[in-house]
Amino acid sequence: MDGNQTEGVKEFVLAGFSQSSSVEAGLFVIFLFFNISTWVGNVLIMVTVASNNYLNTSPMYFLLGNLSFLDLCYSNVTTPKLLADFLDHKNLIPYDQCIAQLFFLHFVGTAEMFLLTVMAYDRSMAICRPLHYTTVMSRSLCCVFVTASWMGIFVHSTATILTICLPFCGPNQVDNFFCDVPPIIKLACADTFVIELLMVSNSGLISTSSFVVLVTSYTTILVRIRSKEGRRKALSTCASHLMVVTLFFEPCIFIYARPFSTFSVDTMLSVLYNVITPMLNPLIYTLRNKEVKSAMWKLWGRCGLWKK
């Protein structure tokens, strides 16, 4: 990368939520609560799955533990910087940190998309082919799927890396509270048509196609089950996953599957998939899953935190 490319811009100014110190103080408390809840919930799921022999050997919960790990990583790409900005009110981020934040946001986010798709396949196998589920969805196959999810992100990351090569001469006002490809590309003082086209066809295609596959998988499950009682149970089993898919994929499709030149950031939409969804995932899964809740009670009992 040519050193002169970033000579004009050494740091970016992130858009804040409010100019009022009292409002930002209140928002700091709210987002700190979100961040602590994300840590507690996801770490609790990972520890529960790892400490329970049944959950640790079950493909569904093995994938759930990996999802919690990704959620934890994903939320910590942007939230710590956001909390720091609430305290110092400067909202400044150096160029190198901005590019790193942009890269890891897509790095972890794409891995989570692939993992959610794998989890949809796991649920379809468990419901549509229950007699063959344990033999088809072996631990080794789950490890292959998880590894493939991580490897797939390198193909996607090539487009985000191209952002580093863009020259930035000013202005340096990022229209969001974190660095992402759409608002950063708008600041480049060069023709970005090729990179925009690549990002829309890359990020937009990945998020849209994954969402279509997920919805198709769940529709197939409901169609394959004939009885009303069976459909009710299947829908109950998949409801938490459907909620995660909706909260995570729809904002991504809205942001990345359209031209960036007409991009207008919806801050609340960004908060939804960057901060809220990683916090809600453990809550959704634990409240709707008796086996996870039972394993957590046993874990707390062993730790002396709860007794009958």
Secondary structure, DSSP 8 states (H G I E B T S, - for coil): --GGGGSS-SEEEE--S-S-HHHHHHHHHHHHHHHHHHHHHHHHHHHHHHH-HHHHH-HHHHHHHHHHHHHHHHHHHHHHHHHHHHHH---EEEHHHHHHHHHHHHHHHHHHHHHHHHHHHHHHHHHH-TTTHHHHS-HHHHHHHHHHHHHHHHHHHHHHHGGGGS---S--EESSSS--HHHHHTT-SS--HHHHHHHIIIIIHHHHHHHHHHHHHHHHHHHH--SHHHHHHHHHHHHHHHHHHHHHHHHHHHHHSS-GGG----HHHHHIIIIIHHHHHHHHHHHT-HHHHHHHHHHHHHTTS---
